[in-house]
Amino acid sequence: MMKIPFVSFEVMHKEIEYKMLDAFKRVYDNNWFIQGKECEEFEKEFAAYCGADYCVGCGNGLDALYLILRAYGIGEGDEVIVPSNTYIATALAVSYTGAKPVFVEPFIETFNINPALIEDAVTDKTKAIMAVHLYGQPARMDEIKKVAEKYNLKLIEDSAQAHGATYKGVKTGNLGDAAGFSFYPGKNLGALGDGGAIVTSDRELADMCRALGNYGSDYKYHHIYKGNNSRLDEVQAAMLRVKLHELDKWNKRRNEIAKMYIDGIDNEKVITPVTEPDMTHVYHIFGIRCDRRDELEKYLNDKGIGTNKHYPIPMHMQGAYADLNIPEGAYPIAEEISRTELSIPMYYGMTDDEAGYVIDMINSWK
Ligand SMILES: *Cc1c(COP(=O)(O)O)cnc(C)c1O
């Protein structure tokens, strides 16, 4: 029996070990650990990679989204539209500002927000739309942008799962007013700890996010806002600079594995994900759907295959959002995804044989 973990850094990190250790030594010898050259260079490199003008490193993906919202002046009494199916960080970033997250259902085929339903959720309190490129596939940004423009709303990308993905040839991070990225280790571009970034071509926003993440300071000991401490440290920036060079190669391999899965999975009880023609997908997560999901999961685990669920409880049914008083059944598509989605192994370093084994096991499940 093969043993295939849900995710593994082994091959990825072995291949770049010397480069990573060299980069670490550069920081170590330089004796400068916060707000130095590595972060500055990474910011330039990542902005250029996304095709945007500015990048501001910060502590994590949640902070990136929160800092953008705060910099846009969103807070108490405001509403921000978020998908009903996403990682809870998307909604928490809104809640931290004092504003209210308003959920909009996704397409079940792509898991991404359905632009046609956004307009119904707009009220006179709505200030922004947070579009999530879930699992690594961009949301339908042109249609979302139309609603944003019609109601004069900020359009923010939650790009935490979509480093390098494109929509009509344009990279995520460059598809709205501003984007938040996460460099959590398991993300397609991951640090060796927490990290995040804001990407935008709005100079004023970039400056404000930088100040807000640095105690509200525009220059040393001069504080213009009641800011946070959320910065990307030199060690993580140095690690990310090495990894950014590999990202396209890693995403390409994820696409090869996804193609094998899509072509090979042939079990009438299992639905594979759909990629829309305008998009390139980076498969942060390969999510299949199955009515008897929990049985399939147990079967695969018994066959040595690691799995995960993204996400087992929708946000409106989490204790954290009990205050919103949203009953079960209010977001049936999000609930259906929570009940049926199963994430199967997807990582750089997975061999064709391993992908083949996952396919065979899914196909042999009765
Ligand atoms: C990971 C993630 C975040 C949060 O990033 P952290 O770095 O863990 O704070 C936000 N949104 C989505 C969709 C994510 O997957």
The ligand as an ORCA input file, in Angstrom:
! r2SCAN-3c Opt
* xyz 0 1
  C      -5.049     31.264      4.505
  C      -6.171     32.154      4.172
  C      -6.321     33.424      4.765
  C      -5.534     33.875      5.938
  O      -4.155     33.805      5.824
  P      -3.267     33.645      7.139
  O      -1.885     33.916      6.631
  O      -3.447     32.267      7.666
  O      -3.703     34.683      8.104
  C      -7.331     34.249      4.301
  N      -8.168     33.857      3.332
  C      -8.084     32.642      2.749
  C      -9.048     32.282      1.661
  C      -7.096     31.745      3.167
  O      -7.020     30.536      2.597
*
